[in-house]
């Protein structure tokens, strides 16, 4: 009798465990696979702003200025496209689930241009900045082109047809935009200091 009660208890516990596990897996599968790299990008640009012009020779200054301009323009393009798309989704009350492959590809191409700009800048900086920039570049590349389906923001996940809430979209739009905007301002500030070295 005790054995039967014990086996029923074990079976019940196992069943409860399986239900909890299934619910957990279902919750994880619903969550959009997003890695917001604007945090790391902001940190890298802050580091760049603090150190890139230290020990910079007058000969290399124009080249670094040029690459910074290219990076800044790429960031601005990506930022503007994201804002325009995000505003349009809210204005037209677009429901999740519909894919927009064209705009998803546009954002991917614009982020690729940001990566190219980063590489140009890091080649003219010190080892620490270069290594940090290369690691970030590799991380972005893996998210964009890796085998696993992954996205840089909830906006991109939404455009891929995933179920993304309006709250996630709104938060993603405002916080990412602010960080990218700061990156642009910091690059402009650095360019101003480099300009002085070029005179």
C-alpha positions in Angstrom: 0.0 0.0 0.0 2.8 2.4 1.0 4.7 1.5 -2.2 1.5 2.3 -4.3 1.1 5.7 -2.5 4.8 6.5 -3.0 4.7 5.6 -6.7 1.5 7.7 -7.2 3.3 10.6 -5.5 6.3 10.2 -7.7 4.2 10.1 -10.8 2.3 13.2 -9.7 5.5 15.1 -9.0 7.0 14.0 -12.3 3.9 15.2 -14.1 3.9 18.6 -12.3 7.6 19.0 -13.2 6.9 18.2 -16.9 4.0 20.8 -16.9 6.2 23.5 -15.3 9.1 22.7 -17.8 6.7 22.8 -20.7 5.3 26.2 -19.6 8.8 27.5 -19.1 9.9 26.4 -22.6 6.7 27.9 -24.1 7.4 31.3 -22.3 10.9 31.3 -23.6 9.9 30.4 -27.2 7.4 33.3 -27.2 10.1 35.9 -26.2 11.7 37.5 -29.2 15.5 36.7 -29.3 16.8 40.3 -29.0 20.3 41.5 -28.0 20.3 45.3 -27.7 23.9 46.2 -28.7 23.3 50.0 -28.3 24.4 49.7 -24.7 27.8 48.3 -25.8 28.0 50.7 -28.7 27.4 53.6 -26.4 30.1 52.4 -24.0 32.6 51.9 -26.9 31.9 55.4 -28.3 32.3 57.0 -24.8 35.7 55.2 -24.5 36.5 56.4 -28.0 35.6 60.0 -27.2 37.8 59.9 -24.1 40.9 58.4 -25.7 41.0 58.4 -29.5 42.6 61.8 -29.8 45.3 61.2 -27.1 48.7 60.7 -28.7 47.1 61.2 -32.2 49.7 62.5 -34.6 48.9 65.5 -36.8 49.4 63.3 -39.9 46.8 60.7 -38.9 44.2 63.3 -37.6 42.6 64.0 -41.1 42.2 60.2 -41.7 40.6 59.5 -38.3 38.3 62.6 -38.8 37.2 61.1 -42.2 36.4 57.7 -40.7 34.6 59.3 -37.8 32.4 61.2 -40.3 31.6 58.0 -42.1 30.7 56.2 -38.9 28.6 59.2 -37.7 26.6 59.3 -41.0 26.0 55.6 -40.9 24.7 55.8 -37.3 22.5 58.7 -38.3 21.0 56.8 -41.2 20.3 53.7 -39.0 18.8 55.9 -36.3 16.5 57.9 -38.7 15.3 54.7 -40.4 14.5 53.1 -37.1 12.6 56.2 -35.9 10.6 56.5 -39.1 9.6 52.8 -39.1 8.8 52.8 -35.4 6.6 56.0 -35.7 4.9 54.5 -38.7 4.0 51.3 -36.9 2.5 53.2 -34.0 0.7 55.7 -36.2 -0.9 53.0 -38.3 -1.5 50.7 -35.4 0.2 47.7 -37.2 -0.4 44.4 -35.5 2.4 41.9 -35.0 2.8 38.8 -37.1 3.2 40.4 -40.6 6.7 40.2 -42.1 8.4 43.3 -43.6 11.4 41.7 -45.3 12.3 44.8 -47.3 12.7 47.1 -44.3 14.4 44.4 -42.2 17.0 44.1 -44.9 17.4 47.9 -45.1 18.2 48.0 -41.3 20.6 45.1 -41.7 22.5 46.9 -44.5 22.6 50.1 -42.5 24.0 48.3 -39.5 26.6 46.7 -41.8 27.6 50.2 -42.8 28.0 51.1 -39.1 30.3 48.1 -38.7 32.4 49.2 -41.7 32.7 52.7 -40.1 33.7 51.2 -36.8 36.5 49.1 -38.4 37.9 52.1 -40.2 38.0 54.0 -36.9 39.5 51.2 -34.8 42.3 50.7 -37.2 43.5 54.2 -36.2 43.1 53.8 -32.4 45.1 52.2 -29.6 45.1 48.5 -29.0 42.5 48.5 -26.2 40.0 50.5 -28.2 40.7 48.4 -31.3 40.2 45.1 -29.4 37.0 46.3 -27.8 35.7 47.6 -31.2 36.6 44.3 -32.9 34.8 42.3 -30.2 31.7 44.4 -30.6 31.9 44.2 -34.4 32.1 40.4 -34.2 29.1 40.3 -31.8 27.0 42.4 -34.2 28.0 40.3 -37.1 27.0 37.1 -35.3 23.5 38.6 -34.5 23.0 39.8 -38.1 24.4 36.8 -40.0 24.8 34.0 -37.6 23.0 30.6 -37.9 20.7 31.3 -35.0 17.8 33.7 -35.5 18.6 36.8 -33.5 17.8 40.5 -33.7 19.4 43.8 -32.6 16.1 45.3 -31.4 12.4 44.6 -30.9 11.7 46.6 -34.0 13.7 44.2 -36.1 12.0 41.2 -34.4 8.6 42.8 -35.1 9.5 43.3 -38.8 10.5 39.6 -38.9 6.9 38.7 -38.0 7.5 37.9 -34.3 5.0 38.7 -31.6 6.3 41.8 -30.0 4.3 43.9 -27.6 3.7 47.7 -28.1 5.3 48.3 -24.8 8.5 46.5 -25.9 8.5 48.4 -29.2 8.0 51.8 -27.4 10.7 51.2 -24.8 13.1 49.8 -27.4 12.5 52.8 -29.6 13.0 55.5 -27.0 16.0 54.0 -25.2 17.9 52.8 -28.3 17.3 56.1 -30.0 18.7 58.1 -27.0 21.8 55.9 -26.9 22.4 56.2 -30.6 21.9 59.9 -30.4 24.5 60.2 -27.7 26.9 58.2 -29.8 26.5 60.7 -32.7 27.0 63.7 -30.3 30.1 62.2 -28.8 31.6 61.5 -32.3 30.9 65.1 -33.2 32.6 66.3 -30.0 35.7 64.2 -30.8 35.8 65.5 -34.4 35.8 69.0 -33.0 38.9 68.3 -30.9 40.6 66.6 -33.8 39.9 69.6 -36.0 42.0 71.7 -33.6 44.9 69.3 -34.0 44.7 69.6 -37.7 45.1 73.4 -37.7 
